[in-house]
C-alpha cells in the first residue's frame, strides 16, 4: 500500500484547500503565459488596425496547431501522476524523457502545418494584402517558437503531475518582463531596431520561449525535489510512446476541437471587416484569460485525482473531483461578476480605436454565461482524463462544440439561416454584427451542451469504478 492509500479521510473542505494550494501556482503561471497574448493584442492594437488583424488571424492558426499538439503532450499529466501516486518514481523520469522525444516530433509536424497560411485563409473571403503579408511574417516567427513551447509543456506536465506546479509559474512570471521589453523593441522599433509590427510580436515570443525552456530544463535537472525521478532523455521507445499516444491523441483531439472552434470563428468573422475581427479578437483573448482559472483547477484536481487512482484510493479520487467542480464554479461566478463590472475599463485597456471598442463591447456582454458553461465543461473533461478516459470526451466535444457550436454559428451567421438569431443577439449583445454574434451565441450553447454531457459521463465513470473490479485493484478502463 502507498501513502495515499493509507491516508486518513479528509473532509471536502480540506480537499478543496489541497486543490487550491496546487491550483494557484498553475493559475498564476497560466495567466502569465496568457499575458503574452494580452501584450501582443494590446501592443499591436496600438500599432495599427492591420497589425492587430494580422496578429488575430496568425494567432488563431498558431494556437490551433500548438494547443492540439500540447493536448497530446498533456497525456503525461495523468500518466506521470498515477506512477507518482503508486511510488514508481523511476517510471516518472523515464516517461518524461519519452515525452521530450514526442515533443520534438510534434514540433516538426506543427511547423509544417503553419507554412501554408492560404489553406487556413480559404474560408475568410478576401483578406487585405497588407494584412496577409503581415500574417505570413508573424507565422514564420512563431514557427521558431514552437519547439521550445512544446518541450516546455513536458516540464509543465511533470511539475503538475508530481504536485510541484511552481516550476512553470516562476518561469512564466519571470519571462513577462522580457516579453514586454522585446515587444516594445520589435513592434515599435526602438534602440535602433526596425519597427516590425505583428512580426515583431512573433519574434519576441520566439526569443522568450527559448529562454523559458532553458530555464525550465535547468530547474528540473538541478533541483533536489526532482532528483528521485532520475530524469533522463534516453532513447525513443515505442511502448511508452504508444501509451502516450493512446491517451494523448484523443486528448489532443479534444483540445483541438475546443481551440479550432475559435480559430474558424476568427476566420469567418474576418468576412465582416477588420474592426469586427479586432473586436472578436479582444473577446476571444478575454475568454482565454478567464478560462485559465477553471483550467488551473482542472489540472490540479486531475493531478491529485490521478495520484489517488494510482494509489488505489477511490474515496480520495471521488472527493477530489467533487471539490474541483465546486471550486471551478465558484471561481467562474466571481470571474463573471468581475468582467461585467469592469467591462468599460477592460475594453479601454485593449484598444484606443472607438470602432473596435464598440464591436468588442457588444460581444463581451455574453461573457458571464459563456464563461460559466466553459468552466463546467473544462473541469469535467480534466477529471475524466485523470482516469485515462479521453475518447468519449472527444466524441462529445465534436458533436457539441464543432457541430452545434461552430457549424450552428456558421449556419445562422453566414449560411442559409443567416439572421435567424438576430432578435436574441439584439437582446443579449446589443450592437453585435450578425456573423460574430451568431458564432459566439452558438459557441456558448455548444459549451453548455458539452458541459452537461461530460458531467453525465463523469458520474457514470464514478459509478462504474465503485464495482468489485476497482475494489480488487483493477485498473480504470478507457472510454
N, C-alpha and C positions, 0 to 999 in steps of 0.2 A: 504493500500500500504506500502511496505517496503522501506527502504532507498535506496536499489539498484534499485528498480523500479522507484524511483523519481530522481535518479542521473542524472546530466547533461550529454549530449552526449560527449563522449571522442573521440579524433582523434585516428587513427590507431597507430600513434607513441606513444601517451600517453598510449594506451592499451598495446603496446609492452613493454614499460617501467614498467608497473604494473606487467606484467607476469615475466619480468626479476628480479624484486625485490623479487618475491616469488620463482622463479626457482633457483636462485643461491644458496640459502641455501640447497635446495633439491639436487642440483648438487654436492656441496661440501660434503654433507652427504653421497650421493651415492658413490662418489669417495672414501671417507673414508671407506665405507663398502666394496667396491671392493678391496681396498688396502689390506684387509685381504687375499683375493685370490692371489693378486700380491706378497705379502710377503711369502705366502705358496709356490707359484710356484718358486719364486726366491731362497728362502732359502733351499727348498728341492732339487731344481735343483743343488745347490752347495753341497748337501749332497751325493747323488748318483743317477745315472740314474734309478735304480729300485725304489727308493723312489719317484722320480718325476713321473714315470709311474703309481705307485700305487696311488699317490695323484690325478693324472689326471683321472683315472678310478673312484676313490671314489668320487671325487668332482662332476663328471658328474652325478653320481647316486644321490648324496645328493642334488645337485642343481635342478635336475628334480623333486624330491619329494618336496623340500622346495618351489620352485617357483610356482609349481602347487597349493600348499596349500596357499601360500602367495596371489596368484591371487584371491582365494575365499575371503580372508580377505580384500583385497583391494576394494571390493564392498562397504566397509564402506566409502571410499572417496567421491564418488558422492552422496551416500545416506545422509551422515552427512552434506555435503556441501549444498545440497538442503534444508535441515532443517535449516542450519545456515543462508542461504540466505533469508529464509522465517521467520527468527527470532524465530524459535521453539527451543530455547536453551535447554530446559529440555529434549526434544526428543534426542538431540545430546548426552547428558550424559547417557540416558537410553540405547540407541542403542550401544554406545561404550561398556558398560558392557556386552551386549549380544555378542558383537564381541570377548570379552575376553573368554567367555564360549566356543564360537565356536573354538577359537584358541587352547584351551585345548583339545577339542575333536579331532581336526585335528592333533595335535602333537602325540597323541596315534596312530592314523592311519598311519601317516608318519613314526613313529618309527618302526612300524611293517613291513612296506614295505622295510625298509633298512636292515632288518635282513636276507634277502635271496639274497646275492650277486651272487650266482651261476646262479640264474634266469636271472639276468641282464647280466651276462657274457656269456650267451649261444650263442650270435652272435659274440663274439670276437675271436672265434677259440681257439687255445692253448695259455694260459697265463702262463708265468713263475711262478712256485710255490712260489718263493720268493716274486714276485710282488703280487700274490694273498694273501699271508699271511699278507703282509703289508697293503693291501687294506682292509681286514676284520677288522684289528685293527683300522684303520683310521675311517671306517664307525661306529664302535662301539662307538668311542669317539664323533663323530658327532651326534649320536643319543641323547647323553646327552645335546647337544646344541639346539636341535630342539624346545622344548617347549619354551625356552627363546627367540629364534629368532622369533617364530610365535607370541607370545604375544607382543613382541616389535613392530611388524607390526601394531598392533592396536593403539599403541602410535603414530607411524609414520602416520597412516591414519588420526587420529584425528588432529594432527598438520597440515597436508596438507589440510584437509577439511576446517578448520577454519582460514586459512591463517596465521598460526604460524609454519612454517616449520623449524624454527631454533632449535626446540627441538631435533629432530633426528640428525641434523647436529652437534650440540655441543657434544652430547653423542658419536656419531661415531668418531668424531675427537679426543675426549679425550681418546678413547679406542685403538687408533692406537699404541700409545707408549706401552701400556700394551701388545697388541698383538705381537709386535716386541720383547719385552722382554721375554714373555713366549715362543715364538718360539725359540729364541736363547737358552733359558734354556732347553727346552724339546726336540727340534730336534737334537741339537748337544751334549747335556749333559754337562751342566756347573753347577758350585756351588754344586757339589756332586750329581746331578741328572743323571740318566741313559740317554744315547743317544737313543731316541725313533724314530728318523726319521719321517716318514709320520704320524705315530700315535701321535707323539708329537705335530705336527701341528694341528691335530684334537682336542686334549685335550686342547691346547691353545685356540682354537676357543670356546670350551665349557665354559671355565673359563671366558673369556672376554664377551661372550654373556650374561651370568647370571649377571655379574657386570653391563653391559649396561642396562639390563632390570630393575634392581633395581633402577638405576639412573633415568631411564625414568619414572617409576611409581612415584618415589618421586617427580620429577619435575612437572608432570601434576596434581598431587593431592595436591601439596602445592603452586603452582604458582597462583597468583591472576588472571592472564589472563584467566585461565580455570575455575575459580570459578562460573561464570554464568551458566555453563553447569551442575553443580551438578553431577559430575562424580561418578558413583556407579556401583558395580557389580550386585547387585540384584539377583533374581532367574532366572534360564533359562526360557524363554518364547517362545513358539512355533511360535507365529505370527511374531515377529521381526526376529527370526532366519529363518523363512520361507522367509521373504523378503530378507534377506542377501543371502540365498542360491539361490533364484530365479535369482538374478543378479550375485552372486559370482560364481556359478558353471560354467556357460559359460565363465565368466572372467577367472576363474582358468583353464578351458579347453584351452583358448587361450594362457595363459601363459605357460601351459604345452606343447602345440604344439610347441611353439617357442623354449623353452629350451630343450625339449626332442629330437628335431631335432639335436641339438648339442651333446646331450648325446649319441644318437645312432651313430652319426658321430664318436665320440671318440671310441666307442665300435667296430665299423667297421675298423677304422684306426689302431687299435691295431693289426690287422692281418698283417700289413706291418712292424711291428717291433717296438722296444722300442724307437729308435731315431726318427722315423717318428711320432710316437704317441706324443713324447715330443715336437716336432716341431708344431704339431697340437694343443697341449695344450697351447703353447705360443700364437699362432694365436687366439685361442678361448678366452684366457684371455684378449688379447688386444682388441678383438671385444667387449667383455663385458665392458671393461673400456671405450671405445669410445661410447658405447650405453648409458652410463649414462647421457650424455648431452641431446640427444633428449628425453630420458625418463623424465628427470627433467623438461624440458619444457612441455612435455605432461602432467605430473602430475599437475604442476602449472596451465597450461592453462585449463585443465579439471576441476580443483577445482574452478577456477574463473567462468568458463562457467556454472558449476552446480549451483553455488551460484546465478548466473543470472537467470538460469532456475527456481530455487526455488522462486526467487523474481518476476518472470513473465516479465523479461526484455529481450525480444528476440533480439533487436539490439545489446545489450552488449554481449549476448551469441555468436551471429554470428561474431561480430568484434573480440572477444577474440579468437575464433577458427582460423580466418584468420591470426591474429597476431602470434599465436602459430606455425602455419605452416611456416610462413615466418622466424621466429626466428630459428626454428629447421633446416631448410635447409641452412640458412646462417652459423649456428654453425657447421653443418655437413661438409660443404665445407671447412671451416677453419681447422677443425679436420683432414680431409683427407689430406690436404696440409701438415700439421704438421707431420703426420705419414710418408708420402713419404720422406720428408726432413730428418727426424730423424731415418729412418729405421735401419741403422747400429748400432747406439747408443742404440736404443730400444732393439734389439736382444742381444746385449752385456750385457745389464742390466739383462736379463732373464737367460742367461746360459753362462758357460765358455767352454762347450763342442762344438768342431768345427762341428761335425756331426749333432748335434741338431740344432745348429745355421744355418747350410745350409738348413735343412728341413724347419725351421721356416721362413727364409728369402725369400724363393721362394713363400710361401703361403701369406706372408704379402704384396706382390705386388698387390694382389687382393683387399686389404683392402679399398682403397678410394671409388671405385664404390660400393662395398659391403656395406660400411657404409652409403652412400647416400641413397641407397634403404632401408636400415634398419631404418634410421631416419624418412623417409617419412611414412613408414607403421606404425611405432610405434606411431607417433604423431596423425595420423588419427584414430588409434584404441582407444587411450585415449580420444579423442574428442567425439567419438561415445558413450563411456561409460559415459561421462558427461550427456548424455541424457537417461541414463539407457538402452542403446542398446548394447547388448553383444552377442546375439545368432548368428546374421548374421556375425559379425566379426569372430566368432569361425568357422563357416562353410567355410568362405573364406580362413581362415588360414589353415584349414585341407586340402583343395584342393591345395593351393599354396605352403605351407611350407612342409606338410607331403608327399603329393603325388608327386607334381612336384619337390620340393627340395630334400627331403630325399630319396624317392623311386627312383627318377630320378638319384640322385647321386650314389645310390647303383647299379642301372642298368648299368651305364656307368663306374663305378669304380670297381665293384666286380661281377656283374651279366653278363647276356648274351651279353650286349653291351659293355663289358669291352674294353677300348682302343678307343672307338668311339669319345672321346673328346680330345685325345692326342695332336692333332695339335693345338687346341685352348688353351689347357693348356700350351703347349710349348711357345705359343705367349704371353699369359698373366702372366703365372707363370713359367718361365724357371727353370728347375731342379726339379719341384714338382713331386712326385710319382703319378702314375695313380689314385690310390684309393683316397688319400687325395685331390688331385687336382680336381677330378671329383665331390667329395662331396661338396667342397667349391664353385666350379663354379655353380653347380645346386642349392645350397643354395642361392646364390646371385640372380639367375634367379627367384627362388620361392619368395624371398623377394620383388623383383621388381613387380611381378605379384600381390602379396598381397597388395602392396602399391597402385597400380592403382585401384584395385577393392574396397579397403577400402575407398579411396578418392571419388570414384564414389558414394558409399553408403552414405558417409558423405554429399555430395551435395544433394543427394536425400532426406536425412533427413531434411536439411535446407529448401528445397522447401516444403516439407510436413508440416513442422511446421510453415510455413507462412500463412496457411489457417485460416479460421474463427474459427476453434476449438481452436487454440492457442490464438487468439485474445479474445476469450470469456473465457479464463482461463483454457482451457482443459490441461490435462497432456500429456506429450510426450508418445507415445506408445513404446512398446518394440519390438525389431526386431533382 
